[in-house]
Amino acid sequence: MAIKGSSVRRLTPDDVGPVTVLQRCCWVDEAIVNETLAIPALHETLDDVRRWLGEWDTIGLWLDGRLLTVTTRTGDEYTGIFSSSSLESNESSITPQDDTTTIQTRPVSS
């Protein structure tokens, strides 16, 4: 299912700004719930994020120029999905394959 105004592409070290902002926003709730800032993702520098963007296979879902979801692959499968609150009410998965990428979204049951 295509989302109007959306695009999917591989991320590069040039995407460090939006990726870092999204990553920090996604982990703040976790920090609040657990009453700790001892979460590595909250302490990564721009250079740290730039490095792993260059090393890992990383895909981003953009909507109207805004980064909504990132997924990374460091081995055989994609893991490490983090998403903005725009997708919280949906379960989403990004499945990159050779020349195509499939994005699936569906409402999450309460």
C-alpha positions in Angstrom: 0.0 0.0 0.0 1.5 3.3 -1.1 1.2 6.3 1.2 0.5 9.4 -0.9 3.4 11.9 -0.7 5.8 9.3 0.6 9.1 7.9 -0.6 11.6 5.3 0.5 15.3 5.5 0.0 18.6 4.3 1.3 20.0 6.8 3.8 23.5 8.1 3.7 25.8 10.0 6.1 24.3 13.2 4.5 21.0 12.4 6.3 22.6 12.6 9.7 20.5 15.6 10.9 17.0 14.2 10.4 18.1 10.7 11.5 19.6 12.0 14.7 16.5 14.1 15.5 14.2 11.2 14.8 16.3 8.8 16.9 16.4 11.1 19.9 12.6 11.8 19.7 11.9 8.1 19.6 14.0 7.2 22.6 12.8 10.1 24.9 9.6 8.1 25.8 11.7 5.1 26.7 13.9 7.3 28.9 10.9 8.8 30.7 9.2 5.5 31.3 12.4 4.0 32.7 13.4 7.2 34.6 16.9 7.1 33.1 18.9 8.8 30.4 21.3 5.8 30.3 20.1 4.9 26.8 23.0 4.8 24.2 20.9 6.2 21.4 20.4 9.4 23.3 24.1 10.0 23.6 25.2 9.3 20.1 27.0 12.3 18.5 26.4 13.4 14.9 29.7 11.7 14.1 28.5 8.5 15.6 25.3 8.5 13.6 27.1 9.6 10.5 29.5 6.6 10.9 26.8 4.0 11.2 24.8 5.6 8.3 27.9 4.9 6.2 28.5 1.4 7.5 25.0 -0.1 7.9 22.3 -0.7 5.2 19.8 1.9 6.3 16.4 2.7 4.8 14.2 5.8 5.5 10.5 6.4 4.9 9.8 10.1 4.1 6.5 11.8 4.0 6.3 15.2 2.4 10.0 15.8 3.1 9.8 14.6 6.7 11.6 11.5 7.9 9.1 9.2 9.6 10.7 5.8 9.9 14.2 4.4 9.8 15.2 0.7 9.7 18.8 -0.7 9.7 20.4 -3.9 8.7 23.8 -5.0 10.1 23.5 -8.7 9.3 21.0 -10.8 7.4 17.8 -9.0 8.3 16.5 -5.6 8.9 16.2 -4.6 12.6 16.3 -1.4 14.6 13.1 0.2 13.4 12.3 3.6 14.9 9.3 5.7 13.9 7.8 9.1 14.5 4.5 9.5 16.4 2.9 9.9 13.0 3.0 6.1 12.6 2.3 5.1 16.2 -1.3 4.1 15.4 -0.1 1.9 12.6 2.1 -1.1 12.5 4.6 -0.6 9.7 7.3 -2.6 8.1 9.8 -1.8 5.4 11.0 -4.7 3.4 13.9 -3.7 1.1 14.6 -6.2 -1.7 16.9 -6.1 -4.7 15.4 -3.3 -6.8 12.2 -2.6 -4.9 11.1 -1.7 -1.4 7.7 -2.7 0.1 6.1 -0.6 2.8 3.3 -2.1 4.6 1.1 -0.3 7.1 -2.0 -1.5 9.0 -3.8 -0.2 12.0 -2.7 -1.7 15.3 -5.5 -3.4 17.2 -6.2 -2.0 20.7 
